[in-house]
Amino acid sequence: MKIELDIPLNRVEGDLDIKVTIHNNKIIEAKSIGTLYRGFENILKGRAPLDSLVLTPRICGICSLSHLLAAAKALDNAYKITPPPQAVRIRNISILAESLQSDLRQHYLMFMPDFTNEIYNDFSFFSQANSLYKPFQGYFPRKILEITKEILKIIAILGGQWPHTSHIVPGGIASKIYTPELLEILNLAIKTKEFLENEIYCQSLEELEKIDSYNSLEKNISRYPSSQQAIFTNIAKKTNLFNIGKTGYGYISYGVVDNPLNPNTSFIPAGYSDGKNIYQFNQEKISEDSTYARFKSDASLHPFDGKTEVDIEKKDAYTWVKAVRYDSKVAQTGPLAEFLMSKDPLFFDLVEKFGDSVYVRQLARVFRPAKFIKYIIDLTQEALRNIQEEVYIKPHPNKNAIGYGLTAAARGALGHWIKIKDDKIDSYQIISPTTWNGSPKDINGNYGPWEKALLGLEIKVQDNPVEIGHVIRSFDPCLVCTVHSIENKKLTYKIGF
Amino acid sequence: MNLYWLQSGGCSGDTMSMLNYEGNIFKLFENLNINILWHPSLSAIDSNTHDKLLQDILDEKIALDILCIEGNVVLGPNNTGLFDTFRGKPKKELIKKLSYKASYVIAVGTCASFGGIGSYDEMQGVGLQFHHTKEGGFLGKEFRTKEGNKVINLPGCPIHPKALENILYKITSKSPIQFTKRNTDKEYYNFTVHQGCTRNEYHEYKVEEKDFGERGCMFFHMGCKGPTTLAPCNKYLWNEVNSKTRAGVPCFGCTRSDFPQPYPFFQTRNIIGTPLELPKGVDRAHYLAYKDMAWAAAPQRLIKRTQRV
């Protein structure tokens, strides 16, 4: 017997409904339904180009800085200006701080609370999970709030506040930073590093970095059984997270933070990977097709050429989100993609052994803060050594220009594409990480990553399908970013932009 | 007291900002004896339990003391509300039903208060009891809660966590609240953003910037709304450490009912070099004379921008 379930998923930034069809306890069809449309691309049309710096951060309260950076980089690109090295350092510190706190909040406030679900009542980890991760009362929700608000002070020192500031501007940053402020940032970063070493990983970051295979991870876990990687791995083994949520798709990253001296390259390179090899990235290979979207054009188009003419009557269309693809291939994005692009031996080994399962994808999010806090400390020290350098070069705006800005938000690849005509925004296209991960079927009939990850998933208790939460949350979904997707009776797709 | 938090047409930014509360926000709820029935980003009850909770609230089996709405009420497309749905139905219907069951309704953020992002566009976002400057909004001018209260507006994009703390304290302790004509708490919002800005001395002598990267005032050319916006940004600092104007970013007037203004940010609309919009209560002719004299008296350390801000 086939059963249709419609499950609103909370602890997601924005509203998400998952619609699945279950046959013999297995998911045979899945649709993810974002339920809010705000129309940002139309909100931006006709406005002054710099207004994107104020409006796009407000797409998403949790990635607000990432949108700001993408918007500023799109204008850098349109006005053909390279920001000075010191400005790139400050931009990098800002976005790394946002992603770092997001990873911590995502794992400890969004992902782990699912293991306090009553369905796990009889599991040996249940009481530990409750004392550590229970919303409002658990040890980690409280601890994580305390440390993440310290991390966010870093952005506030640089940009005035978090969320929703606009200190990153085409040509650099809005205002010079001085030694006392940078020293304050350094102190906050060191405090964060100590928190990670003492409370999360239970070892020095140097020791953690030496883990280079699943085998050495297991040894590390037995040495530090109270570490978060140990507790998560233990729970993952008992809840089948090593086996569920696989897509088999490739990975995409636009690169993690620009090199200050050569902003065309990044600390972690941009790339596409099939899980074995890494291929050079070229933004021209990004395209969106609307085969299953209710828009007029069927062709795969680059975001600069994207059209959004609604076609309500279009046959077979079930969504208002276009399918974004890289070189016609489905790709997922996020921390795991970044670990692969950095040729990390641990994650290549994990992907080879367990595929892109929930465990592997989420472990990347558990480990990424270790990498980012080191970047923040190094960049702050570098900024201190170069305190005399300029942070802003005045651009000479062209009244007619096009540009794109690509960056790595907490959830993965984020891109803005802007067309300026007569000094006004003529078109603005945003492809967010959730557009990649939550995309619909494409012209070749390939499912988007979330859909694929849910297919075949076994649901033990239909009234309490906690497994769906594990799978979807391992992608760190962000639904408030919905830009061009509109309500369509029952089968609705409203993900990404 | 029981609190239910609903997100509608917004970005979750107010929730994110709330989590930056200088103490621990969970502890604050405990201290004020607030029982969070539901918060979409924080609660872990499954959807069936949540459905039952909602029904119990609507059936008045569970008292709804405080209802927090984050984000605007979405009326689009064409007043159907279908751009924002809950379980297939326009969310605006749920907002209305819950509002009539609550003792206090708090509009968390500028979107919920006045419409905010999407209030000039196809989304047709409106505030709970205001649309921009006009009273009425979604629930109507005459709306009162069960206990006879108007919607309490907490504007800000995002809200400052202190604004939320202040209002929750006053509600739970039954302290009197003096309201402005926009239904905001007068005690909290009775500052201009300009007050306490570290660029004040530059402002005083009309040492004004036309571009980023410098130290002067941003009011005359760069669209700073600090002197015309009511919010304590430079009194109660953001994330306890800073404010946008101190960091060289103009105030965008995000607590104002016309935010996000339908004209460009980063530019000051002006008449013959003087801002069209002057600080409240100022006489234009006198202001012009004062500013010209101030400029003539400006010290070199400001003109040369050697003074830090």
Boltz contact constraints between the chains, C-beta under 6 A:
constraints:
  - contact:
      token1: [A, 7]
      token2: [B, 47]
      max_distance: 6.0
  - contact:
      token1: [A, 8]
      token2: [B, 47]
      max_distance: 6.0
  - contact:
      token1: [A, 10]
      token2: [B, 40]
      max_distance: 6.0
  - contact:
      token1: [A, 13]
      token2: [B, 12]
      max_distance: 6.0
  - contact:
      token1: [A, 35]
      token2: [B, 85]
      max_distance: 6.0
  - contact:
      token1: [A, 36]
      token2: [B, 84]
      max_distance: 6.0
  - contact:
      token1: [A, 37]
      token2: [B, 83]
      max_distance: 6.0
  - contact:
      token1: [A, 38]
      token2: [B, 118]
      max_distance: 6.0
  - contact:
      token1: [A, 38]
      token2: [B, 123]
      max_distance: 6.0
  - contact:
      token1: [A, 39]
      token2: [B, 121]
      max_distance: 6.0
  - contact:
      token1: [A, 39]
      token2: [B, 122]
      max_distance: 6.0
  - contact:
      token1: [A, 39]
      token2: [B, 123]
      max_distance: 6.0
  - contact:
      token1: [A, 42]
      token2: [B, 121]
      max_distance: 6.0
  - contact:
      token1: [A, 43]
      token2: [B, 121]
      max_distance: 6.0
  - contact:
      token1: [A, 48]
      token2: [B, 264]
      max_distance: 6.0
  - contact:
      token1: [A, 50]
      token2: [B, 266]
      max_distance: 6.0
  - contact:
      token1: [A, 51]
      token2: [B, 264]
      max_distance: 6.0
  - contact:
      token1: [A, 51]
      token2: [B, 265]
      max_distance: 6.0
  - contact:
      token1: [A, 54]
      token2: [B, 252]
      max_distance: 6.0
  - contact:
      token1: [A, 54]
      token2: [B, 265]
      max_distance: 6.0
  - contact:
      token1: [A, 58]
      token2: [B, 11]
      max_distance: 6.0
  - contact:
      token1: [A, 58]
      token2: [B, 117]
      max_distance: 6.0
  - contact:
      token1: [A, 60]
      token2: [B, 11]
      max_distance: 6.0
  - contact:
      token1: [A, 61]
      token2: [B, 11]
      max_distance: 6.0
  - contact:
      token1: [A, 61]
      token2: [B, 12]
      max_distance: 6.0
  - contact:
      token1: [A, 61]
      token2: [B, 13]
      max_distance: 6.0
  - contact:
      token1: [A, 61]
      token2: [B, 16]
      max_distance: 6.0
  - contact:
      token1: [A, 62]
      token2: [B, 16]
      max_distance: 6.0
  - contact:
      token1: [A, 113]
      token2: [B, 44]
      max_distance: 6.0
  - contact:
      token1: [A, 135]
      token2: [B, 42]
      max_distance: 6.0
  - contact:
      token1: [A, 135]
      token2: [B, 44]
      max_distance: 6.0
  - contact:
      token1: [A, 136]
      token2: [B, 26]
      max_distance: 6.0
  - contact:
      token1: [A, 142]
      token2: [B, 24]
      max_distance: 6.0
  - contact:
      token1: [A, 142]
      token2: [B, 26]
      max_distance: 6.0
  - contact:
      token1: [A, 145]
      token2: [B, 19]
      max_distance: 6.0
  - contact:
      token1: [A, 145]
      token2: [B, 24]
      max_distance: 6.0
  - contact:
      token1: [A, 149]
      token2: [B, 20]
      max_distance: 6.0
  - contact:
      token1: [A, 152]
      token2: [B, 239]
      max_distance: 6.0
  - contact:
      token1: [A, 153]
      token2: [B, 239]
      max_distance: 6.0
  - contact:
      token1: [A, 153]
      token2: [B, 241]
      max_distance: 6.0
  - contact:
      token1: [A, 156]
      token2: [B, 238]
      max_distance: 6.0
  - contact:
      token1: [A, 156]
      token2: [B, 239]
      max_distance: 6.0
  - contact:
      token1: [A, 156]
      token2: [B, 241]
      max_distance: 6.0
  - contact:
      token1: [A, 156]
      token2: [B, 242]
      max_distance: 6.0
  - contact:
      token1: [A, 157]
      token2: [B, 241]
      max_distance: 6.0
  - contact:
      token1: [A, 157]
      token2: [B, 242]
      max_distance: 6.0
  - contact:
      token1: [A, 159]
      token2: [B, 247]
      max_distance: 6.0
  - contact:
      token1: [A, 160]
      token2: [B, 242]
      max_distance: 6.0
  - contact:
      token1: [A, 160]
      token2: [B, 243]
      max_distance: 6.0
  - contact:
      token1: [A, 160]
      token2: [B, 244]
      max_distance: 6.0
  - contact:
      token1: [A, 160]
      token2: [B, 247]
      max_distance: 6.0
  - contact:
      token1: [A, 160]
      token2: [B, 249]
      max_distance: 6.0
  - contact:
      token1: [A, 161]
      token2: [B, 238]
      max_distance: 6.0
  - contact:
      token1: [A, 161]
      token2: [B, 244]
      max_distance: 6.0
  - contact:
      token1: [A, 162]
      token2: [B, 239]
      max_distance: 6.0
  - contact:
      token1: [A, 163]
      token2: [B, 13]
      max_distance: 6.0
  - contact:
      token1: [A, 163]
      token2: [B, 16]
      max_distance: 6.0
  - contact:
      token1: [A, 163]
      token2: [B, 158]
      max_distance: 6.0
  - contact:
      token1: [A, 164]
      token2: [B, 13]
      max_distance: 6.0
  - contact:
      token1: [A, 164]
      token2: [B, 158]
      max_distance: 6.0
  - contact:
      token1: [A, 165]
      token2: [B, 244]
      max_distance: 6.0
  - contact:
      token1: [A, 166]
      token2: [B, 249]
      max_distance: 6.0
  - contact:
      token1: [A, 167]
      token2: [B, 247]
      max_distance: 6.0
  - contact:
      token1: [A, 167]
      token2: [B, 249]
      max_distance: 6.0
  - contact:
      token1: [A, 169]
      token2: [B, 212]
      max_distance: 6.0
  - contact:
      token1: [A, 174]
      token2: [B, 212]
      max_distance: 6.0
  - contact:
      token1: [A, 174]
      token2: [B, 248]
      max_distance: 6.0
  - contact:
      token1: [A, 174]
      token2: [B, 249]
      max_distance: 6.0
  - contact:
      token1: [A, 175]
      token2: [B, 247]
      max_distance: 6.0
  - contact:
      token1: [A, 175]
      token2: [B, 248]
      max_distance: 6.0
  - contact:
      token1: [A, 392]
      token2: [B, 212]
      max_distance: 6.0
  - contact:
      token1: [A, 392]
      token2: [B, 213]
      max_distance: 6.0
  - contact:
      token1: [A, 394]
      token2: [B, 211]
      max_distance: 6.0
  - contact:
      token1: [A, 463]
      token2: [B, 48]
      max_distance: 6.0
  - contact:
      token1: [A, 464]
      token2: [B, 46]
      max_distance: 6.0
  - contact:
      token1: [A, 480]
      token2: [B, 11]
      max_distance: 6.0
  - contact:
      token1: [A, 480]
      token2: [B, 12]
      max_distance: 6.0
  - contact:
      token1: [A, 487]
      token2: [B, 82]
      max_distance: 6.0
